[in-house]
């Protein structure tokens, strides 16, 4: 329905459209009379002269504008436009819950959601998602449909519900491939995420997280990827997480169980809750102690950048300590608060 509206609908502009339509009708314009015939049920099938003599009002012109844009009434168009305008702007996450488990703040503290007309952009240190959002406000709770046009979920859609109380925006979404939630809560195995957001103090669009200790990659860094060494060969296939600690906070078990690590050739892809947290080409140097791990990031906001880490084997399990993209390599296998490091241990998936 709302896809017939401009990207940034403006009520004053829509009201002016109605006034102009009525003025044009009263001046005898036949094309305008046709618009009334096509969009006002009471005028359907009537001639231009009959419509001109019907003494139509501004309220009738409002109805024509609404129906031209796919709404059954002017009141519905107004409600839709006001709600869409209410949720415009840059939002910061205050809480994030997936499948009944609240994520540690360190996993979303640097993430923002920007809603600009019918377009959205979700940016985090790990990835950028953007696309089109369509809302429906004639039912409670209101619904929101999201179609991803850029990012790891490109071409996919998510369906959800939302509410805005004047201060907080709350969105409950089914992850891609999951149906629309019916209430603002998630449960283990539901495949749903609950986001609570408040308006951001960030004024300049495009202002995103940057590492505290940014470093430049060595000359020729990107040229050294491509060799499938014995260590990379050992990491091929699918792995599941045993533990994850990010900035001193352990990932809750329900969310931990949604994780996967897949290595195909030299490409590593890590997902949690159906979302991509890492996508990159991999290089491992066993000549260093501890073993050095380098990623050339191939997706998300840091595409073309790099991520440095270390790894070790604990029997058949693999443990990695990684800095955020663009930061210095960790010196040890820990990820305390404020370190901007993530410590993960993985085991091979059964079957």
C-alpha positions as CSV (number, residue, x, y, z in Angstrom):
1,X,0.0,0.0,0.0
2,X,2.5,2.6,1.1
3,X,4.8,1.9,-1.8
4,X,2.7,4.3,-3.8
5,X,3.7,7.2,-1.5
6,X,6.8,9.4,-2.0
7,X,9.8,8.1,0.0
8,X,9.3,11.0,2.5
9,X,5.6,11.8,2.5
10,X,4.6,15.2,3.8
11,X,1.1,16.0,5.1
12,X,1.2,19.7,4.1
13,X,2.2,18.7,0.5
14,X,-0.6,16.1,0.4
15,X,-3.1,18.7,1.7
16,X,-1.9,21.1,-1.1
17,X,-2.5,18.3,-3.6
18,X,-6.1,18.0,-2.5
19,X,-6.6,21.8,-2.7
20,X,-5.1,22.0,-6.2
21,X,-7.3,19.0,-7.3
22,X,-10.5,20.7,-6.2
23,X,-9.4,24.0,-7.7
24,X,-8.6,22.3,-11.0
25,X,-11.9,20.4,-11.0
26,X,-13.9,23.7,-10.5
27,X,-12.0,25.3,-13.4
28,X,-13.4,22.5,-15.6
29,X,-10.3,20.4,-16.2
30,X,-11.5,17.1,-17.7
31,X,-8.4,15.1,-16.6
32,X,-9.0,16.1,-13.0
33,X,-12.7,15.1,-13.4
34,X,-11.4,11.7,-14.5
35,X,-9.3,11.4,-11.4
36,X,-12.4,12.0,-9.2
37,X,-14.3,9.4,-11.3
38,X,-11.5,6.8,-10.8
39,X,-10.9,7.4,-7.1
40,X,-14.1,8.5,-5.6
41,X,-16.7,5.7,-5.5
42,X,-19.7,8.1,-5.5
43,X,-18.4,9.6,-8.8
44,X,-17.6,6.3,-10.5
45,X,-18.9,6.2,-14.1
46,X,-20.1,9.8,-14.1
47,X,-19.3,12.3,-16.9
48,X,-17.0,15.3,-16.5
49,X,-20.0,17.6,-16.5
50,X,-21.9,15.5,-13.9
51,X,-18.8,15.6,-11.6
52,X,-18.3,19.3,-12.1
53,X,-22.0,19.9,-11.1
54,X,-21.8,17.6,-8.0
55,X,-20.5,20.4,-5.7
56,X,-17.7,18.3,-4.4
57,X,-15.8,19.5,-1.3
58,X,-12.2,19.6,0.0
59,X,-13.1,16.4,1.9
60,X,-13.9,14.7,-1.3
61,X,-10.5,15.9,-2.8
62,X,-8.8,14.5,0.3
63,X,-10.4,11.1,-0.4
64,X,-9.2,11.2,-4.0
65,X,-5.6,11.9,-2.9
66,X,-5.7,9.1,-0.3
67,X,-7.0,6.5,-2.8
68,X,-4.5,7.6,-5.5
69,X,-1.8,6.6,-2.9
70,X,-3.4,3.3,-2.1
71,X,-5.3,4.2,1.1
72,X,-9.0,3.6,1.7
73,X,-9.5,7.0,3.4
74,X,-7.9,10.3,4.1
75,X,-7.8,9.5,7.8
76,X,-5.8,6.3,7.1
77,X,-3.3,8.2,5.0
78,X,-2.9,10.8,7.8
79,X,-2.3,8.1,10.4
80,X,0.2,6.4,8.2
81,X,2.1,9.5,7.4
82,X,2.2,10.8,10.9
83,X,3.5,7.5,12.2
84,X,6.1,7.2,9.5
85,X,7.3,10.8,10.4
86,X,7.4,9.9,14.1
87,X,9.9,7.1,13.6
88,X,12.3,9.0,11.2
89,X,15.9,9.7,12.3
90,X,18.9,7.9,13.8
91,X,18.2,5.4,16.6
92,X,20.6,3.7,19.1
93,X,19.9,0.3,20.6
94,X,19.3,0.2,24.3
95,X,18.6,-3.5,24.4
96,X,18.6,-6.5,22.1
97,X,17.0,-9.9,22.8
98,X,17.2,-12.9,20.5
99,X,15.3,-16.1,21.0
100,X,14.6,-15.3,24.7
101,X,18.1,-14.3,25.5
102,X,19.3,-10.7,26.1
103,X,22.6,-9.9,24.4
104,X,25.4,-8.1,26.3
105,X,25.5,-4.4,25.7
106,X,28.9,-4.7,24.1
107,X,27.4,-6.5,21.1
108,X,25.1,-3.6,20.1
109,X,26.5,-0.5,21.9
110,X,28.0,0.8,18.6
111,X,25.1,-0.1,16.4
112,X,22.6,2.4,15.0
113,X,19.4,2.2,13.0
114,X,18.6,5.1,10.6
115,X,15.1,5.4,9.1
116,X,14.8,7.9,6.3
117,X,11.4,7.9,4.6
118,X,10.8,4.3,3.7
119,X,14.5,3.4,3.6
120,X,16.4,2.0,6.6
121,X,20.1,1.5,7.3
122,X,21.4,-0.6,10.3
123,X,25.1,-0.1,10.9
124,X,27.4,-1.9,13.3
125,X,31.1,-2.7,13.5
126,X,30.3,-6.0,11.9
127,X,28.0,-5.2,9.0
128,X,25.7,-2.7,7.3
129,X,22.2,-3.7,6.3
130,X,20.0,-1.4,4.2
131,X,16.8,-1.6,2.3
132,X,13.1,-0.7,2.3
133,X,10.7,-0.8,5.2
134,X,6.9,-0.8,4.8
135,X,4.6,-0.1,7.8
136,X,0.9,-0.8,8.4
137,X,-0.7,1.2,11.2
138,X,-4.3,0.2,10.9
139,X,-3.9,-2.8,13.3
140,X,-2.5,-3.1,16.8
141,X,0.3,-3.9,17.1
142,X,1.5,-2.0,14.0
143,X,3.4,-4.2,11.4
144,X,6.6,-3.6,9.6
145,X,8.0,-5.4,6.6
146,X,11.7,-5.1,5.9
147,X,13.4,-6.0,2.6
148,X,17.2,-6.1,2.6
149,X,18.7,-4.6,-0.5
150,X,22.3,-4.4,0.7
151,X,24.4,-6.3,3.2
152,X,24.7,-10.0,4.3
153,X,20.9,-10.6,4.0
154,X,20.6,-9.0,0.6
155,X,17.5,-10.2,-1.2
156,X,15.8,-11.5,2.0
157,X,12.9,-10.1,4.0
158,X,11.9,-10.0,7.6
159,X,8.4,-9.4,9.0
160,X,7.7,-7.8,12.4
161,X,5.7,-5.6,14.6
162,X,6.5,-2.2,16.2
163,X,5.3,0.4,18.6
164,X,6.5,4.0,19.5
165,X,5.5,5.6,22.7
166,X,6.9,9.0,22.0
167,X,10.3,8.1,23.5
168,X,11.2,4.5,22.7
169,X,10.9,2.6,19.5
170,X,10.3,-1.1,20.0
171,X,10.5,-3.6,17.1
172,X,10.0,-7.4,17.3
173,X,11.2,-9.1,14.1
174,X,11.2,-12.6,12.8
175,X,14.7,-13.4,11.5
176,X,14.8,-14.1,7.7
177,X,12.7,-17.1,6.9
178,X,10.7,-16.8,10.1
179,X,7.1,-15.6,10.4
180,X,5.8,-12.4,11.9
181,X,5.8,-12.2,15.8
182,X,2.5,-11.7,17.5
183,X,3.8,-10.0,20.6
184,X,6.7,-8.1,21.9
185,X,8.7,-11.0,23.4
186,X,10.9,-13.8,22.2
187,X,11.3,-17.4,23.3
188,X,14.0,-20.0,22.8
189,X,13.7,-21.5,19.3
190,X,11.3,-18.7,18.1
191,X,13.7,-17.3,15.5
192,X,12.7,-13.8,16.7
193,X,14.5,-10.7,17.8
194,X,13.3,-7.9,20.1
195,X,15.0,-4.5,19.7
196,X,14.5,-1.4,21.9
197,X,15.8,1.9,20.6
198,X,16.1,5.5,21.6
199,X,16.9,8.5,19.4
200,X,20.6,8.9,18.9
201,X,22.7,12.0,19.7
202,X,24.6,11.4,16.5
203,X,23.8,14.3,14.2
204,X,26.0,13.6,11.3
205,X,24.9,10.7,9.1
206,X,27.8,8.3,8.4
207,X,29.4,8.8,11.8
208,X,30.2,5.3,12.8
209,X,32.4,3.4,15.3
210,X,36.2,3.6,14.8
211,X,38.7,1.6,16.8
212,X,40.6,3.4,19.6
213,X,43.9,2.2,18.3
214,X,43.5,2.1,14.5
215,X,46.5,0.8,12.5
216,X,47.3,0.6,8.8
217,X,47.7,-2.8,7.3
218,X,51.2,-3.7,6.2
219,X,52.2,-3.0,2.6
220,X,51.0,-5.9,0.4
221,X,48.7,-7.2,3.2
222,X,45.9,-8.1,0.8
223,X,48.2,-9.9,-1.6
224,X,49.1,-12.7,0.8
225,X,45.7,-14.5,0.8
226,X,45.0,-17.5,-1.3
227,X,47.1,-20.5,0.0
228,X,45.2,-23.3,1.7
229,X,47.7,-24.4,4.3
230,X,47.5,-27.4,6.5
231,X,46.1,-25.3,9.3
232,X,43.4,-23.9,7.1
233,X,42.7,-27.4,5.8
234,X,42.1,-28.4,9.4
235,X,39.5,-25.7,9.9
236,X,37.4,-26.6,6.8
237,X,33.7,-27.2,7.3
238,X,31.1,-26.2,9.9
239,X,31.9,-25.5,13.6
240,X,29.7,-24.6,16.5
241,X,30.6,-22.3,19.5
242,X,31.6,-23.7,22.9
243,X,32.0,-20.2,24.4
244,X,32.1,-16.5,23.4
245,X,33.3,-13.6,25.5
246,X,33.1,-10.1,24.0
247,X,34.5,-7.1,25.9
248,X,34.3,-9.0,29.2
249,X,30.7,-10.3,28.7
250,X,29.9,-13.9,28.0
251,X,27.3,-14.6,25.4
252,X,24.2,-16.2,26.9
253,X,23.7,-19.9,26.1
254,X,20.4,-19.5,24.1
255,X,22.1,-17.1,21.7
256,X,25.3,-19.1,21.8
257,X,23.4,-22.1,20.4
258,X,22.4,-20.0,17.3
259,X,26.1,-19.6,16.3
260,X,28.0,-21.2,13.4
261,X,31.4,-20.9,11.8
262,X,31.8,-22.2,8.3
263,X,35.1,-22.3,6.4
264,X,35.1,-23.0,2.7
265,X,38.5,-22.7,1.1
266,X,40.0,-19.6,2.6
267,X,36.7,-17.9,3.3
268,X,35.3,-17.8,6.9
269,X,31.7,-16.9,7.7
270,X,30.5,-16.5,11.3
271,X,26.8,-16.2,12.1
272,X,24.8,-15.7,15.3
273,X,21.0,-15.5,15.3
274,X,21.0,-15.8,11.5
275,X,23.0,-12.7,11.1
276,X,26.5,-12.5,9.7
277,X,29.2,-11.3,12.2
278,X,32.2,-12.0,10.1
279,X,32.8,-12.6,6.5
280,X,36.4,-12.6,5.2
281,X,39.3,-14.3,3.6
282,X,41.6,-16.1,6.0
283,X,45.4,-16.4,6.5
284,X,47.1,-18.3,9.3
285,X,50.8,-18.1,10.2
286,X,51.9,-20.9,12.4
287,X,55.5,-19.5,12.4
288,X,54.3,-16.9,15.0
289,X,53.7,-17.7,18.7
290,X,50.9,-17.6,19.3
291,X,49.6,-18.5,15.9
292,X,48.6,-15.4,14.0
293,X,45.2,-15.1,12.2
294,X,44.5,-12.5,9.6
295,X,41.1,-11.7,7.9
296,X,40.7,-9.7,4.8
297,X,37.1,-8.5,5.3
298,X,34.9,-9.1,2.3
299,X,31.5,-7.9,3.5
300,X,29.9,-5.2,5.6
301,X,31.1,-1.6,6.5
302,X,34.8,-2.6,6.8
303,X,34.9,-4.4,3.4
304,X,38.5,-4.3,2.1
305,X,39.8,-3.7,5.7
306,X,41.4,-6.2,7.9
307,X,41.0,-8.0,11.3
308,X,43.9,-9.3,13.3
309,X,43.9,-12.1,15.9
310,X,45.6,-15.1,17.4
311,X,44.5,-18.8,17.8
312,X,45.4,-22.0,19.5
313,X,44.3,-25.6,19.5
314,X,42.9,-27.2,22.7
315,X,42.7,-30.8,21.5
316,X,40.2,-30.8,18.7
317,X,38.8,-27.4,19.7
318,X,39.9,-24.1,18.2
319,X,40.2,-20.9,20.2
320,X,40.4,-17.5,18.6
321,X,41.0,-14.1,20.1
322,X,40.2,-11.3,17.6
323,X,40.4,-7.6,17.7
324,X,37.8,-5.5,16.0
325,X,38.5,-4.6,12.4
326,X,41.3,-2.1,11.9
327,X,42.7,-2.5,15.5
328,X,46.0,-3.9,16.9
329,X,46.4,-7.7,17.2
330,X,45.6,-9.0,20.7
331,X,48.5,-9.9,22.9
332,X,46.8,-12.7,24.8
333,X,43.8,-15.1,25.0
334,X,41.5,-12.9,27.0
335,X,38.8,-10.3,26.2
336,X,38.2,-8.1,29.3
337,X,35.9,-5.1,29.3
338,X,37.1,-2.3,27.2
339,X,39.5,-4.4,25.2
340,X,37.4,-4.5,22.0
341,X,38.4,-8.1,21.7
342,X,36.3,-11.2,21.3
343,X,37.4,-14.6,22.6
344,X,35.7,-17.7,21.1
345,X,36.2,-21.4,21.3
346,X,34.7,-23.7,18.7
347,X,34.2,-27.4,18.1
348,X,33.4,-29.3,15.0
349,X,29.6,-29.6,14.3
350,X,28.3,-33.2,14.7
351,X,27.3,-35.0,11.5
